[in-house]
Amino acid sequence: MAITDSATTNLVSVEPGAIREDTPAGSVIQYSDYALDTSSRFAGGAAWIEGEYVPASEARISIFDTGFGHSDLTYTVAHVWHGNIFRLGDHLDRLLDGARKLRLPSPLTKEELASIAKRCVALSQLRESYVNITLTRGFGARKGEKDLSKLTTQVYVYAIPYLWAFPPHEQIFGTSAIVPRHVRRAGRNTIDPTVKNYQWGDLTAASFEAKDRGVRTAILLDADGCVAEGPGFNVVIVKDGRLVSPSRNALPGITRRTVFEIAKAMGIDADLRDVTSQELYDADELIAVTTAGGVTPITSLDGAPVADGTPGSVTVALRDRFWALMDEPSPLVEAIDY
Amino acid sequence: MAITDSATTNLVSVEPGAIREDTPAGSVIQYSDYALDTSSRFAGGAAWIEGEYVPASEARISIFDTGFGHSDLTYTVAHVWHGNIFRLGDHLDRLLDGARKLRLPSPLTKEELASIAKRCVALSQLRESYVNITLTRGFGARKGEKDLSKLTTQVYVYAIPYLWAFPPHEQIFGTSAIVPRHVRRAGRNTIDPTVKNYQWGDLTAASFEAKDRGVRTAILLDADGCVAEGPGFNVVIVKDGRLVSPSRNALPGITRRTVFEIAKAMGIDADLRDVTSQELYDADELIAVTTAGGVTPITSLDGAPVADGTPGSVTVALRDRFWALMDEPSPLVEAIDY
């Protein structure tokens, strides 16, 4: 059967209902002639849980997984735009690097993880998708087992409709942030923010404080008063036509890397280093960068406008070039085989 | 039908299989004449998930619950010993206090939570049980929803066989600990350790370091070099016949409270205050206290014996009195209505 690349095509080659039952746990499913079916139970969201493809709405995990019970996991989120998945290989490299730091060996290779992720997108039929790949320490034979040596790593993958960390209009017109008064970002000698994780207590508290103070989000400092990151995004500062972003206590974001590469291609210097709170308040432009939202100007900080309070020219140039990349043939993008 | 109090009795009053289907989501089940049945599908572990009682082996949660996806939750663990549940009310008071700090309102009252917890134990038929009650920020109508204002709090409860944080023989003969070289406990201005949580990145890293250095567990310091806590336990120091335990960056443990009450009843002073690393190494006796394991002497620190390397007399007296409390009628214990 022909593979189609149009979301409007409606061909059925495999009975979707058969997949779950027929799949041995732990195996990687390969079926090349599964084609588009808008009535598919996977349409709108698909997941891979314990070796089975399931509709996202049925994606459930054991309450005894230490990924829940100790948040003992790492994950990444890649995105699909106009049917292309962006930098999946780079996301998986970072994921596997984080897993090594956690001593959490992946039971699947990079290639197998990529194959499952792309298959989830294909099953979901989504042209714009948020693709989550998570490795957890897993669970043991005994309910509630927490002995690290008795746990089996689990892999969870899902593709769901693209999520915006910021409403799309804020990416155009700018968003607002505070520096929280009451919470700092956990430092890398406690819970390492360079390994992408769900230990969001500090980020969630900061989000509540932002809400209380009437703004969208927050930029957290670390214990030394240096800029760290926000809830789900890296912070990039533009000053005197150059970019800087924190090298400490912040995720090495894939979107940030892309923005730095774009800047360098435009002849704009971009450095990762310690960034002080003074530099944050003195910025010409502030930018939030994230897979779930792209490149968003932060035009208000602690209730005051950043520069003149409108998106800056560097931010706008980076944002527009970022989205253009999604549609250009390059090693960064790969078309999903729907 | 008579209520029995023997785990060997085998009476069936309700078809267990009927319970799941007949239970409206969100309701609290009350059925007083459900009695022991060793062939019950709940025997050995029971859970309450999204308003339904299910066997623990079937206890699964949505992958989109932000309790998983942002570890946005608080929980407590109470224990059942010889058919009595210990200090359930105190556990629930602390749980609800933590939930308030997280701005995570419980959809159920303290009394409803207590009823569900005890029912899980009764269904499990366990006379010694580890009873977990968790409140998560939950999930929204949209898959992957993370907007705090669009999430519905979830309650998860389960009763499973009692888990030992330390093997029982170590509670008698002593266990071993290190102070980690590479990780500190997250401070309360980041992820507040006084709200019981699963954000265990620092504790898990410490556990790996302990394993690498050939010992059971770890005692973490905070960023200021003060004693915080260990993975799943409070630290109590005995010096010159007095107890001290950290007031900062440590959970206000229910077992620790019990040990302090026991000490005071024995005429032993017990104080919560800042405890320096110097005091840790200069201790006469070191004790790990936790619901999942009671009162365990730490007889080795960083490879050297604590005092003479055997359980100290204060520790032994506290441990024995602690376990005796489980069988004595008092406001602290409540018999499970099996």
Interface residues (C-beta under 8 A of the other chain):
Chain A: G45 A47 I49 A56 S57 A59 R60 I61 S62 I63 F64 G67 F68 G69 H70 S71 D72 L102 R103 Y130 N132 R137 K143 G144 K146 L148 S149 Y156 Y158 I160 P161 L163 H182 V183 R184 R185 A186 G187 N189 T190 I191 D192 V195 N197 Y198 Q199 W200 G201 D202 L203 T204 S207 F208 K211 A223 G232
Chain B: G45 A47 I49 A56 S57 A59 R60 I61 S62 I63 F64 G67 F68 G69 H70 S71 D72 L102 R103 Y130 N132 R137 K143 G144 K146 L148 S149 Y156 Y158 I160 P161 L163 H182 V183 R184 R185 A186 G187 N189 T190 I191 D192 V195 N197 Y198 Q199 W200 G201 D202 L203 T204 S207 F208 K211 A223 G232
